[in-house]
Amino acid sequence: MTVRDFLLAYLAILVTPGPNLLVVAGVAALRGLRGALPLCLGIALGAGTLNAAMGATLGAAPLTPDWSLAGRLLSAAMLLWVAFSIARARPPDAVRAAHRAQGAEFGAGFCTAVTNPITAAFFAAQFLGPLSQGGDLRMLAPLAVAATALAVSLGCAALLAQPACQRVALAWHRPIRLVAAITLVMMATSILVSSFA
C-alpha cells in the first residue's frame, strides 16, 4: 500500500459525517473560521496521535478484548459528553465566546479526534491489514494523517464560516445542536450495543 492509497482511504473516512465533522461544522457555523481554528488544530493533532498510538499498539501486539472494550467505552463516554455539551449550549456571544473557548476548543478537538470510533476502527483495520508490514509508511502515517485531517477540517470550517451559513446556523441554532447531539448519542449507543452484543 502506498501513502497515496492510505490517504485516499483516510479522506473517505474524514468526509463521512461523524464526531469530528459535526463539531467542526457547528463551531465554524457559529464562530467563523478563526473561532474554529483551535478546534481544527486539536482534531489534526488528535488524529495523528490516534494513528501513532494505534500503530505502536497494534505493531507490538494485538489488542486484548479487555483493552478493546475499554477503548470502545471511552469512545462512547466521550461522544455522550460532547452530545450533552452541544445540547445545552446557547447561541454564543461571538467575540467573547471565541476568545474564552480557544483552549477548550483545542482540547475538545483533540479528545474528539483521539476517541473517534470510526477513525480508530479504520486505523486498526489498516494496521492489522495493509500496514502490518508497512515500515516506512507506518512511520509517515501520523504526520500524513495530521496534515490531511487539518486540511479537511479547515476546508469544512471555511465553507461553513461563510456569512450565509452563519446566519442560517444562528437562526436554526437550537434544531442544529439538537440534531447534532442526537446523532452523537446514537453513535455512542451503537458503540455500547456492539460492545456488549
GUGUNU-669857 format. One record per atom (N, C-alpha, C, O): residue number from 1; residue in three letters; x, y, z. Coordinates in pm, whole numbers, plus 32768, in hexadecimal, padded with zeros to 4 digits. Example, Ala and Ser with C-alpha at 12.3 -4.5 7.8 and 13.67 -1.06 7.14 Angstrom:
BEGIN
1	ALA	8527	7DC7	830C
1	ALA	84CE	7E3E	830C
1	ALA	8528	7EB6	830C
1	ALA	8590	7EB4	834E
2	SER	8505	7F1F	82C4
2	SER	8557	7F96	82CA
2	SER	850A	8003	8313
2	SER	853D	8072	8324
! end
This chain:
BEGIN
1	MET	8054	7F8B	8000
1	MET	8000	8000	8000
1	MET	8059	807C	8000
1	MET	80BB	8083	804A
2	THR	8037	80DE	7FAD
2	THR	8084	8159	7FA6
2	THR	8047	81C1	8004
2	THR	7FD7	81B1	8034
3	VAL	8093	822D	801C
3	VAL	8060	829B	806F
3	VAL	7FE3	82D6	802E
3	VAL	7F82	82F7	8073
4	ARG	7FE5	82E3	7FAA
4	ARG	7F71	831A	7F62
4	ARG	7EF4	82C5	7F78
4	ARG	7E88	82FB	7F91
5	ASP	7F01	8240	7F6E
5	ASP	7E8F	81E6	7F84
5	ASP	7E59	81F3	8012
5	ASP	7DE0	81FA	8027
6	PHE	7EB4	81F7	8071
6	PHE	7E8D	8204	80FD
6	PHE	7E42	8287	8114
6	PHE	7DDA	8289	8155
7	LEU	7E77	82F6	80DD
7	LEU	7E39	8378	80F3
7	LEU	7DB3	8386	80AA
7	LEU	7D58	83C9	80DC
8	LEU	7DA6	8349	8036
8	LEU	7D25	834A	7FF1
8	LEU	7CBA	8301	8043
8	LEU	7C49	832E	804E
9	ALA	7CE1	828F	807B
9	ALA	7C83	8246	80D1
9	ALA	7C61	8297	814E
9	ALA	7BEE	829A	8179
10	TYR	7CC6	82D9	8189
10	TYR	7CAF	832A	8200
10	TYR	7C58	83A4	81E0
10	TYR	7C05	83CD	8232
11	LEU	7C69	83DC	816A
11	LEU	7C18	844E	813F
11	LEU	7B84	8428	813B
11	LEU	7B2E	8478	8160
12	ALA	7B67	83AE	810F
12	ALA	7ADC	837F	810D
12	ALA	7AA4	837A	819B
12	ALA	7A2F	8398	81B1
13	ILE	7AF8	8353	81FB
13	ILE	7ACE	8350	8288
13	ILE	7AB5	83DE	82B9
13	ILE	7A52	83F8	82FE
14	LEU	7B0E	843B	8296
14	LEU	7B02	84C5	82C6
14	LEU	7A83	850A	8295
14	LEU	7A47	8558	82E0
15	VAL	7A5A	84F0	821A
15	VAL	79E5	8535	81E6
15	VAL	7962	84ED	8208
15	VAL	78F6	851E	81E7
16	THR	796C	847A	824A
16	THR	78F4	8436	827A
16	THR	78C3	847E	82F7
16	THR	7911	8492	8354
17	PRO	7844	84A6	82FD
17	PRO	7815	84ED	8374
17	PRO	782B	849A	83F1
17	PRO	77FA	842A	83FD
18	GLY	7874	84D3	844D
18	GLY	7893	8493	84CC
18	GLY	78B1	84FE	8533
18	GLY	7898	8574	851A
19	PRO	78E6	84D7	85A6
19	PRO	78FD	8539	8612
19	PRO	7954	85AF	85E8
19	PRO	7932	8621	8606
20	ASN	79C3	8596	85A3
20	ASN	7A1D	8603	857B
20	ASN	79D6	8667	8521
20	ASN	79DB	86E0	8539
21	LEU	7994	8635	84BC
21	LEU	7951	868D	845B
21	LEU	78DE	86DA	849C
21	LEU	78CA	874F	847E
22	LEU	7893	8699	84F4
22	LEU	7824	86DC	8538
22	LEU	7856	874F	858F
22	LEU	781B	87BB	8590
23	VAL	78C2	8738	85D8
23	VAL	78F7	879E	8631
23	VAL	792D	8814	85E0
23	VAL	790F	8887	8600
24	VAL	797B	87F8	8577
24	VAL	79B1	8864	8523
24	VAL	7940	88B3	84E4
24	VAL	7942	892E	84E4
25	ALA	78DD	886F	84AE
25	ALA	786E	88B3	846C
25	ALA	7825	890F	84CD
25	ALA	7807	8982	84AB
26	GLY	7809	88DE	8543
26	GLY	77C1	892F	85A5
26	GLY	780E	89AA	85D1
26	GLY	77D7	8A18	85D4
27	VAL	788D	8999	85F1
27	VAL	78DE	8A0A	8621
27	VAL	78F7	8A6E	85B1
27	VAL	78EB	8AE7	85C7
28	ALA	7917	8A40	853A
28	ALA	7933	8A9B	84CA
28	ALA	78B8	8AEB	84A4
28	ALA	78C1	8B62	8487
29	ALA	7845	8AAA	84A4
29	ALA	77C9	8AEF	847F
29	ALA	77A4	8B59	84E6
29	ALA	776A	8BC0	84C3
30	LEU	77C5	8B41	8563
30	LEU	77A1	8BA0	85CC
30	LEU	780D	8C07	85EA
30	LEU	77ED	8C77	8611
31	ARG	788C	8BE2	85D8
31	ARG	78F9	8C3B	8602
31	ARG	7957	8C62	8591
31	ARG	79B3	8CB2	85A7
32	GLY	7944	8C2D	851A
32	GLY	799A	8C51	84AA
32	GLY	7A19	8BFD	84A5
32	GLY	7A33	8BAA	84FC
33	LEU	7A68	8C16	843D
33	LEU	7AE3	8BCA	8428
33	LEU	7B48	8BE1	8497
33	LEU	7B87	8B83	84C7
34	ARG	7B56	8C5E	84C1
34	ARG	7BB6	8C7B	852D
34	ARG	7B8F	8C35	85AF
34	ARG	7BE6	8C02	85F6
35	GLY	7B0F	8C32	85CD
35	GLY	7AE2	8BEE	8646
35	GLY	7AF3	8B57	863E
35	GLY	7B02	8B15	86A5
36	ALA	7AEF	8B1F	85C4
36	ALA	7AFD	8A8F	85B3
36	ALA	7B8E	8A62	85A6
36	ALA	7BA9	89EA	85AD
37	LEU	7BEB	8ABF	8592
37	LEU	7C77	8A9A	857D
37	LEU	7CB1	8A46	85EF
37	LEU	7CF0	89E0	85D3
38	PRO	7C9F	8A6C	8670
38	PRO	7CD5	8A16	86DA
38	PRO	7C99	8989	86D7
38	PRO	7CDF	8927	86F2
39	LEU	7C1A	8980	86B7
39	LEU	7BD7	88FE	86AE
39	LEU	7C16	88AC	863E
39	LEU	7C31	8835	8651
40	CYS	7C2D	88E9	85CA
40	CYS	7C69	88A2	8558
40	CYS	7CF6	8872	857A
40	CYS	7D1C	8803	8557
41	LEU	7D43	88C6	85BF
41	LEU	7DCB	889E	85E9
41	LEU	7DC4	8829	864C
41	LEU	7E14	87CC	8644
42	GLY	7D65	882F	86A8
42	GLY	7D54	87C2	8708
42	GLY	7D2E	8740	86C5
42	GLY	7D60	86D5	86E9
43	ILE	7CD5	8748	8662
43	ILE	7CAC	86D0	8618
43	ILE	7D22	8695	85CD
43	ILE	7D36	861B	85CC
44	ALA	7D72	86EB	858D
44	ALA	7DE6	86BA	8541
44	ALA	7E49	8675	859E
44	ALA	7E79	8608	8580
45	LEU	7E68	86B4	8610
45	LEU	7EC7	8677	866E
45	LEU	7E8C	85F8	86AB
45	LEU	7ED4	8596	86BE
46	GLY	7E0B	85F8	86C9
46	GLY	7DCB	8581	8700
46	GLY	7DCA	850D	869F
46	GLY	7DE3	849A	86C7
47	ALA	7DAF	8529	861F
47	ALA	7DAF	84BF	85BA
47	ALA	7E3A	8486	85A7
47	ALA	7E4B	840C	859C
48	GLY	7E9F	84DE	85A3
48	GLY	7F2A	84AE	8597
48	GLY	7F54	845C	860F
48	GLY	7F98	83F6	8602
49	THR	7F2A	8488	8686
49	THR	7F49	843F	8702
49	THR	7F06	83B7	8703
49	THR	7F44	8353	8727
50	LEU	7E86	83B3	86DC
50	LEU	7E3D	8334	86D6
50	LEU	7E81	82D5	8675
50	LEU	7E90	825E	8692
51	ASN	7EA9	8309	8601
51	ASN	7EED	82B6	859E
51	ASN	7F70	827F	85D5
51	ASN	7F8E	8209	85C5
52	ALA	7FC0	82D4	8615
52	ALA	8040	82A8	864E
52	ALA	802A	8241	86BC
52	ALA	8073	81DE	86C3
53	ALA	7FC6	8258	8711
53	ALA	7FAA	81FA	877E
53	ALA	7F7A	8174	8749
53	ALA	7FA2	810A	8779
54	MET	7F21	8179	86E4
54	MET	7EF0	80FB	86AA
54	MET	7F63	80B0	8666
54	MET	7F6D	8036	8672
55	GLY	7FB8	80F9	861F
55	GLY	802A	80B9	85DC
55	GLY	8089	8079	863F
55	GLY	80B8	800A	862A
56	ALA	80A5	80C1	86AD
56	ALA	8100	808B	8712
56	ALA	80C1	8014	875A
56	ALA	8104	7FAF	8773
57	THR	8042	8020	877C
57	THR	7FFD	7FB6	87C6
57	THR	7FEA	7F39	8771
57	THR	800B	7ECB	879A
58	LEU	7FB4	7F4D	86FA
58	LEU	7F98	7ED9	86A5
58	LEU	8016	7EA3	8664
58	LEU	8019	7E30	8638
59	GLY	807E	7EF4	865D
59	GLY	80FD	7EC3	8628
59	GLY	8142	7E69	868C
59	GLY	818B	7E0D	8665
60	ALA	812C	7E83	870D
60	ALA	816C	7E33	8775
60	ALA	8120	7DB1	878D
60	ALA	815C	7D45	8791
61	ALA	809F	7DBB	879E
61	ALA	804C	7D45	87BA
61	ALA	7FBB	7D69	87A3
61	ALA	7F95	7DDD	87B1
62	PRO	7F69	7D07	8780
62	PRO	7EDB	7D25	876E
62	PRO	7E9B	7D4F	87F3
62	PRO	7EC6	7D26	885F
63	LEU	7E32	7DA1	87E8
63	LEU	7DEB	7DCC	8860
63	LEU	7DA3	7D58	88A0
63	LEU	7D68	7D04	885C
64	THR	7DA9	7D53	8925
64	THR	7D5D	7CED	896D
64	THR	7CCB	7D19	896F
64	THR	7CAE	7D8F	895E
65	PRO	7C71	7CBC	8983
65	PRO	7BE3	7CE2	8989
65	PRO	7BC5	7D4B	89F4
65	PRO	7B70	7DA1	89DF
66	ASP	7C0C	7D46	8A66
66	ASP	7BF4	7DA7	8AD0
66	ASP	7C19	7E35	8AA5
66	ASP	7BCF	7E93	8ABF
67	TRP	7C8D	7E45	8A63
67	TRP	7CB7	7EC9	8A35
67	TRP	7C5D	7EFB	89C6
67	TRP	7C3F	7F72	89BE
68	SER	7C32	7EA1	8971
68	SER	7BD9	7EC8	8904
68	SER	7B54	7EFA	893D
68	SER	7B20	7F61	8910
69	LEU	7B1E	7EB5	89A0
69	LEU	7AA1	7EDE	89E0
69	LEU	7AB4	7F64	8A27
69	LEU	7A5E	7FBB	8A1E
70	ALA	7B23	7F74	8A6D
70	ALA	7B3E	7FF3	8AB2
70	ALA	7B43	8066	8A50
70	ALA	7B10	80D2	8A6C
71	GLY	7B81	8052	89DD
71	GLY	7B89	80BA	8977
71	GLY	7AFF	80DF	8941
71	GLY	7AE1	8154	892D
72	ARG	7AAC	8079	892A
72	ARG	7A25	8095	88F7
72	ARG	79D1	80DD	8960
72	ARG	7985	8138	893F
73	LEU	79DF	80B7	89DF
73	LEU	7994	80FA	8A4A
73	LEU	79C1	818C	8A59
73	LEU	796F	81E4	8A6E
74	LEU	7A44	81A4	8A4E
74	LEU	7A76	822D	8A54
74	LEU	7A41	827E	89DE
74	LEU	7A1B	82F2	89F0
75	SER	7A3F	8244	8968
75	SER	7A09	8289	88F2
75	SER	7977	82AD	8908
75	SER	794D	831D	88EB
76	ALA	7928	824E	893A
76	ALA	789A	8267	8952
76	ALA	7886	82D4	89BB
76	ALA	7830	832B	89AB
77	ALA	78D6	82D0	8A26
77	ALA	78CA	8335	8A8F
77	ALA	78EB	83C0	8A59
77	ALA	78A7	8422	8A7B
78	MET	7952	83C9	8A07
78	MET	7978	844B	89CF
78	MET	790B	8480	8971
78	MET	78EB	84F6	8974
79	LEU	78D2	8428	891F
79	LEU	7866	8453	88C7
79	LEU	77ED	8484	8916
79	LEU	77B0	84E8	88F1
80	LEU	77CC	8440	8983
80	LEU	775C	846C	89D7
80	LEU	7779	84F2	8A18
80	LEU	7720	8547	8A23
81	TRP	77F6	8507	8A44
81	TRP	781C	8586	8A81
81	TRP	7810	85F7	8A1A
81	TRP	77D9	8661	8A39
82	VAL	7843	85E0	89A1
82	VAL	783A	8646	8938
82	VAL	77A7	8660	8915
82	VAL	7780	86D3	8902
83	ALA	7756	85F6	890D
83	ALA	76C6	8607	88EF
83	ALA	7682	865B	895A
83	ALA	7634	86B5	893A
84	PHE	76A0	863F	89D9
84	PHE	7666	868C	8A47
84	PHE	7691	871E	8A3F
84	PHE	763F	8778	8A52
85	SER	7710	8736	8A23
85	SER	7743	87BF	8A18
85	SER	7700	880A	89A6
85	SER	76DD	887F	89B4
86	ILE	76F0	87C7	8935
86	ILE	76B0	8807	88C1
86	ILE	761D	8824	88DE
86	ILE	75EB	888F	88BD
87	ALA	75D8	87C4	891D
87	ALA	7549	87D4	8937
87	ALA	752B	8848	8995
87	ALA	74C4	888A	8986
88	ARG	7581	8861	89F4
88	ARG	7565	88CC	8A54
88	ARG	75A6	8952	8A31
88	ARG	7599	89B2	8A7C
89	ALA	75EB	8958	89C1
89	ALA	762D	89D5	8997
89	ALA	75C7	8A3E	8970
89	ALA	755A	8A1E	8940
90	ARG	75EC	8ABB	8984
90	ARG	7599	8B2B	895A
90	ARG	75DE	8B72	88E6
90	ARG	7657	8B60	88D2
91	PRO	7594	8BC0	889B
91	PRO	75D8	8C0C	8831
91	PRO	7646	8C61	886F
91	PRO	762E	8CA8	88D1
92	PRO	76C0	8C5B	8837
92	PRO	7730	8CA1	8876
92	PRO	7730	8D37	8858
92	PRO	76FE	8D64	87F1
93	ASP	7768	8D82	88B5
93	ASP	778D	8E0C	889A
93	ASP	780F	8DFF	884B
93	ASP	7877	8DDF	8884
94	ALA	780A	8E17	87C9
94	ALA	7874	8DF0	876C
94	ALA	7900	8E1A	8799
94	ALA	795B	8DC7	8795
95	VAL	7915	8E96	87C3
95	VAL	799C	8EC4	87E5
95	VAL	79CB	8E88	8868
95	VAL	7A37	8E4E	886F
96	ARG	797A	8E95	88D2
96	ARG	79A3	8E63	8955
96	ARG	79B2	8DCC	8953
96	ARG	7A13	8D99	898B
97	ALA	7956	8D84	8916
97	ALA	795C	8CF1	8916
97	ALA	79D5	8CBF	88CA
97	ALA	7A14	8C5E	88F5
98	ALA	79F8	8CFE	885B
98	ALA	7A6B	8CD1	880D
98	ALA	7AEB	8CDE	885E
98	ALA	7B3E	8C83	885C
99	HIS	7AFD	8D4E	88A5
99	HIS	7B77	8D5F	88F5
99	HIS	7B77	8D04	896E
99	HIS	7BDF	8CCA	8990
100	ARG	7B06	8CF6	89AF
100	ARG	7AFD	8CA7	8A29
100	ARG	7B0F	8C13	8A0E
100	ARG	7B46	8BCB	8A63
101	ALA	7AE2	8BE3	899B
101	ALA	7ADB	8B53	8985
101	ALA	7B50	8B19	8935
101	ALA	7B50	8AA1	891A
102	GLN	7BB3	8B6A	890D
102	GLN	7C1A	8B35	88B5
102	GLN	7C65	8AC0	88F3
102	GLN	7C7C	8A5C	88AF
103	GLY	7C8D	8AC8	8973
103	GLY	7CD0	8A58	89B4
103	GLY	7C75	89DF	89BE
103	GLY	7C9F	896E	89A6
104	ALA	7BF8	89F8	89E2
104	ALA	7B97	898A	89EC
104	ALA	7B7C	894E	8962
104	ALA	7B6B	88D5	8956
105	GLU	7B77	89A3	88FB
105	GLU	7B5D	8972	8874
105	GLU	7BCD	8914	8847
105	GLU	7BB3	88AB	880D
106	PHE	7C4A	893B	8861
106	PHE	7CBB	88E6	883B
106	PHE	7CB0	885F	8881
106	PHE	7CBF	87F7	8843
107	GLY	7C97	8862	8904
107	GLY	7C8A	87E6	8952
107	GLY	7C16	8790	8924
107	GLY	7C20	8716	891D
108	ALA	7BA5	87D2	8906
108	ALA	7B31	8787	88D6
108	ALA	7B4E	8747	884F
108	ALA	7B28	86D5	8836
109	GLY	7B91	8792	87F7
109	GLY	7BB6	875A	8775
109	GLY	7C13	86E2	8783
109	GLY	7C01	867C	8742
110	PHE	7C77	86F1	87D9
110	PHE	7CD6	8684	87F0
110	PHE	7C8F	8609	8826
110	PHE	7CA0	859A	87F2
111	CYS	7C3E	861C	888D
111	CYS	7BF8	85AA	88CC
111	CYS	7B93	856A	886C
111	CYS	7B86	84F0	8868
112	THR	7B4E	85BB	8820
112	THR	7AEE	8584	87C0
112	THR	7B35	852F	8758
112	THR	7B05	84C2	8735
113	ALA	7BA7	855F	8726
113	ALA	7BF0	8515	86BF
113	ALA	7C32	8498	86F7
113	ALA	7C30	842E	86B8
114	VAL	7C6E	84A3	876D
114	VAL	7CB9	8432	87A2
114	VAL	7C5D	83C2	87D2
114	VAL	7C88	834F	87E0
115	THR	7BDE	83E2	87EA
115	THR	7B7E	837A	8815
115	THR	7B15	835D	87AA
115	THR	7AAF	831E	87C8
116	ASN	7B2C	8389	8730
116	ASN	7ACC	8375	86C3
116	ASN	7AC7	82E0	869E
116	ASN	7B2A	82AB	866C
117	PRO	7A57	829D	86B6
117	PRO	7A51	820D	869D
117	PRO	7A5C	81E8	8609
117	PRO	7A90	817D	85E8
118	ILE	7A2C	8240	85B1
118	ILE	7A35	8223	8522
118	ILE	7AC6	8225	84F6
118	ILE	7AF4	81CA	84B1
119	THR	7B0E	828D	851F
119	THR	7B9B	829A	84FA
119	THR	7BED	822A	853B
119	THR	7C45	81F1	84FB
120	ALA	7BD1	820C	85B9
120	ALA	7C1C	81A2	85FD
120	ALA	7C09	811C	85B7
120	ALA	7C69	80D0	85A7
121	ALA	7B8E	80FF	858F
121	ALA	7B75	8080	8548
121	ALA	7BBF	807D	84C2
121	ALA	7BF6	8016	849B
122	PHE	7BC0	80F0	847B
122	PHE	7C09	80F7	83FC
122	PHE	7C9D	80DE	8411
122	PHE	7CDA	808D	83CB
123	PHE	7CD9	8124	8474
123	PHE	7D69	8112	848D
123	PHE	7D88	8084	84B8
123	PHE	7DEB	804A	848C
124	ALA	7D33	804C	850F
124	ALA	7D4A	7FC1	853B
124	ALA	7D47	7F62	84C3
124	ALA	7D9D	7F0A	84B7
125	ALA	7CE6	7F74	846C
125	ALA	7CDD	7F1F	83F6
125	ALA	7D58	7F2E	839E
125	ALA	7D89	7ECC	8367
126	GLN	7D8A	7FA8	8390
126	GLN	7E00	7FBF	833E
126	GLN	7E7D	7F81	837C
126	GLN	7ECD	7F43	8336
127	PHE	7E8D	7F92	83FF
127	PHE	7F06	7F5D	8440
127	PHE	7F03	7EC6	8451
127	PHE	7F6C	7E86	845B
128	LEU	7E8C	7E8D	8453
128	LEU	7E83	7DFB	8459
128	LEU	7E88	7DBD	83CE
128	LEU	7EA4	7D47	83C0
129	GLY	7E6C	7E0F	8368
129	GLY	7E6A	7DDC	82DF
129	GLY	7EDA	7E15	828B
129	GLY	7F4E	7DED	829A
130	PRO	7EBA	7E75	8230
130	PRO	7F1C	7EA6	81D0
130	PRO	7F9B	7EE2	820C
130	PRO	8006	7ED8	81D0
131	LEU	7F92	7F20	8282
131	LEU	8008	7F5F	82BD
131	LEU	8052	7F05	8320
131	LEU	80B0	7F32	8362
132	SER	8029	7E87	832A
132	SER	806A	7E2F	838B
132	SER	80FE	7E1B	836B
132	SER	814E	7E02	83C5
133	GLN	8123	7E25	82ED
133	GLN	81AF	7E1A	82C5
133	GLN	81E1	7EA0	828F
133	GLN	8240	7EA5	8242
134	GLY	819F	7F0F	82B9
134	GLY	81B1	7F90	8279
134	GLY	822E	7FDF	8291
134	GLY	823A	8048	8253
135	GLY	828C	7FBC	82E3
135	GLY	830A	8000	82F9
135	GLY	8306	8097	82EE
135	GLY	82DB	80DB	834B
136	ASP	8331	80CE	827A
136	ASP	8338	815E	8266
136	ASP	82AF	819F	826D
136	ASP	82A1	820B	82A6
137	LEU	824B	8160	8234
137	LEU	81C5	8198	8235
137	LEU	8190	81A3	82C4
137	LEU	814D	8205	82E6
138	ARG	81AE	8142	8317
138	ARG	8183	8145	83A2
138	ARG	81BF	81BD	83EA
138	ARG	817F	81F9	8440
139	MET	823A	81DF	83C7
139	MET	827D	8251	8408
139	MET	8246	82D6	83D2
139	MET	823B	8337	841E
140	LEU	8223	82DC	8353
140	LEU	81EF	8357	8316
140	LEU	815B	836E	8334
140	LEU	812B	83DF	832E
141	ALA	8114	8305	8352
141	ALA	8083	830D	8361
141	ALA	8053	8377	83C4
141	ALA	7FF9	83C3	83A1
142	PRO	808C	8382	843E
142	PRO	8057	83E9	849A
142	PRO	8062	8477	8464
142	PRO	8006	84C7	8476
143	LEU	80D1	8497	8423
143	LEU	80E0	851E	83EA
143	LEU	807F	8534	8376
143	LEU	8042	859E	836B
144	ALA	8073	84CF	8320
144	ALA	8017	84DA	82AE
144	ALA	7F86	84E4	82DF
144	ALA	7F37	8530	82A7
145	VAL	7F64	8499	8346
145	VAL	7EDD	849C	837E
145	VAL	7EC0	8526	83B8
145	VAL	7E55	855E	839F
146	ALA	7F1D	855D	8406
146	ALA	7F08	85E0	8443
146	ALA	7EF8	864C	83D7
146	ALA	7EA0	86A1	83E2
147	ALA	7F4C	8649	8371
147	ALA	7F43	86AC	8306
147	ALA	7EC0	86A1	82B8
147	ALA	7E81	8706	8298
148	THR	7E97	8627	829C
148	THR	7E19	8612	8252
148	THR	7DA2	863C	82A7
148	THR	7D46	867D	8274
149	ALA	7DA1	8617	8327
149	ALA	7D33	863E	8380
149	ALA	7D2B	86D6	838D
149	ALA	7CBD	870F	838F
150	LEU	7D9E	8719	8395
150	LEU	7D9E	87AB	839F
150	LEU	7D66	87E9	8320
150	LEU	7D14	8845	8327
151	ALA	7D91	87B9	82AC
151	ALA	7D61	87F0	822D
151	ALA	7CCA	87DF	821E
151	ALA	7C85	883D	81F6
152	VAL	7C97	8769	823E
152	VAL	7C06	8750	8231
152	VAL	7BB8	87A2	8297
152	VAL	7B50	87DB	8276
153	SER	7BE8	87A8	8313
153	SER	7BA3	87F6	837B
153	SER	7B9D	888A	8357
153	SER	7B35	88CA	8364
154	LEU	7C0F	88C0	832A
154	LEU	7C12	894D	8304
154	LEU	7BB9	8969	828A
154	LEU	7B77	89D0	8283
155	GLY	7BB8	890B	822B
155	GLY	7B61	891C	81B7
155	GLY	7ACE	891F	81DE
155	GLY	7A81	8972	81AE
156	CYS	7AA9	88C3	8235
156	CYS	7A1E	88BE	8266
156	CYS	79FD	893D	82B4
156	CYS	7992	8977	82A4
157	ALA	7A5B	8967	830A
157	ALA	7A45	89E0	835A
157	ALA	7A39	8A5B	8302
157	ALA	79E4	8AB1	831B
158	ALA	7A8D	8A65	829A
158	ALA	7A88	8AD9	8241
158	ALA	7A01	8ADF	81F8
158	ALA	79C8	8B4B	81E8
159	LEU	79D1	8A6E	81CC
159	LEU	7951	8A69	8187
159	LEU	78E0	8A95	81E4
159	LEU	788B	8AE6	81BF
160	LEU	78E0	8A5E	825D
160	LEU	7873	8A79	82B9
160	LEU	7883	8AFC	8305
160	LEU	782B	8B22	8352
161	ALA	78F3	8B40	82F0
161	ALA	7907	8BC2	8331
161	ALA	78D3	8C35	82DC
161	ALA	78DA	8CA8	8306
162	GLN	789E	8C17	8267
162	GLN	7868	8C7F	8210
162	GLN	77F1	8CC2	8254
162	GLN	77A3	8C7F	8299
163	PRO	77E3	8D44	8242
163	PRO	7776	8D8C	8286
163	PRO	76EC	8D4E	8271
163	PRO	769A	8D4B	82CD
164	ALA	76D1	8D1E	81F9
164	ALA	764D	8CE0	81E1
164	ALA	763A	8C65	8238
164	ALA	75CF	8C51	8271
165	CYS	76A1	8C13	8244
165	CYS	769A	8B9B	829A
165	CYS	768D	8BC4	832C
165	CYS	7643	8B85	8378
166	GLN	76D6	8C2C	8354
166	GLN	76CE	8C59	83DF
166	GLN	7642	8C8B	8401
166	GLN	760D	8C6D	846C
167	ARG	7606	8CD8	83A5
167	ARG	757D	8D0A	83BF
167	ARG	751B	8C96	83D0
167	ARG	74C7	8C97	842A
168	VAL	7527	8C33	8378
168	VAL	74CE	8BBE	8382
168	VAL	74E8	8B74	8405
168	VAL	7489	8B4D	844A
169	ALA	7567	8B62	8428
169	ALA	7588	8B1A	84A3
169	ALA	7554	8B62	851E
169	ALA	7520	8B22	857A
170	LEU	7562	8BE7	8522
170	LEU	7530	8C31	8595
170	LEU	7498	8C2F	859C
170	LEU	745E	8C25	8608
171	ALA	7458	8C38	8528
171	ALA	73C5	8C34	8525
171	ALA	7390	8BAB	854F
171	ALA	7329	8B9F	8590
172	TRP	73DA	8B43	8527
172	TRP	73B0	8ABA	8543
172	TRP	7407	8A79	85AF
172	TRP	7417	89FF	85B0
173	HIS	7440	8AC9	8607
173	HIS	749E	8A96	866B
173	HIS	7467	8A20	86BB
173	HIS	74A8	89B8	86C6
174	ARG	73F0	8A31	86F1
174	ARG	73B9	89C6	8746
174	ARG	73A2	8943	86F9
174	ARG	73D0	88DB	8726
175	PRO	735C	8944	8686
175	PRO	734B	88C5	863E
175	PRO	73D0	8888	8610
175	PRO	73E1	880E	8613
176	ILE	742F	88DD	85E5
176	ILE	74B0	88A9	85B8
176	ILE	74F8	8862	862A
176	ILE	7528	87F2	8619
177	ARG	74FF	88A2	869F
177	ARG	7548	8863	870D
177	ARG	74FE	87E8	8742
177	ARG	753F	8789	876E
178	LEU	7478	87E7	873E
178	LEU	742F	8771	876C
178	LEU	7443	86FC	870B
178	LEU	7452	868A	8737
179	VAL	7442	8717	8689
179	VAL	745B	86AC	8627
179	VAL	74E8	8676	8637
179	VAL	74FE	85FD	8634
180	ALA	754A	86D1	8649
180	ALA	75D5	86A5	865E
180	ALA	75E0	8651	86DD
180	ALA	7623	85EA	86DD
181	ALA	75A0	867E	8748
181	ALA	75A7	8634	87C7
181	ALA	7565	85AB	87BA
181	ALA	759B	8547	87EB
182	ILE	74F2	85A4	8779
182	ILE	74AD	8524	8767
182	ILE	7501	84C5	8713
182	ILE	7509	844E	872F
183	THR	7541	84FB	86AA
183	THR	7597	84A8	8656
183	THR	760A	846E	86A7
183	THR	762A	83F8	869A
184	LEU	7649	84C1	86FB
184	LEU	76B7	8490	874F
184	LEU	7688	8429	87B5
184	LEU	76CF	83C8	87CF
185	VAL	7612	843E	87EE
185	VAL	75DB	83DB	884D
185	VAL	75C1	8357	8805
185	VAL	75DA	82EC	883D
186	MET	758E	835D	878A
186	MET	7577	82E2	873E
186	MET	75FA	829A	8720
186	MET	7600	821F	8724
187	MET	7664	82E6	8700
187	MET	76E6	82A8	86E8
187	MET	7719	8265	8767
187	MET	774C	81F5	8762
188	ALA	770C	82AA	87D9
188	ALA	7739	8271	8858
188	ALA	76E9	81F3	887A
188	ALA	7721	8190	88A8
189	THR	7666	81F8	8861
189	THR	7611	8183	887B
189	THR	763B	810E	8824
189	THR	7640	809C	8852
190	SER	7658	812A	87A7
190	SER	7685	80C0	874B
190	SER	7705	8080	877D
190	SER	7715	8006	8777
191	ILE	7762	80D2	87AE
191	ILE	77E1	809D	87E2
191	ILE	77C5	8045	885C
191	ILE	77FD	7FD8	8868
192	LEU	776F	8074	88B6
192	LEU	7750	8027	8930
192	LEU	7709	7FA4	890E
192	LEU	7729	7F3B	8947
193	VAL	76AA	7FA9	88B2
193	VAL	7662	7F2F	888B
193	VAL	76C2	7EC9	884E
193	VAL	76BD	7E53	8870
194	SER	771B	7EF7	87F4
194	SER	7779	7E9A	87B6
194	SER	77E0	7E66	8819
194	SER	7815	7DF9	8807
195	SER	77FC	7EB3	8882
195	SER	785E	7E89	88E6
195	SER	782A	7E16	893C
195	SER	7877	7DC2	896A
196	PHE	77A5	7E14	8952
196	PHE	776D	7DB0	89AC
196	PHE	7716	7D49	8963
196	PHE	76D3	7CF8	89A2
197	ALA	7716	7D4D	88DE
197	ALA	76C7	7CEE	8891
197	ALA	770C	7C67	888B
197	ALA	76D8	7C09	884E
! end
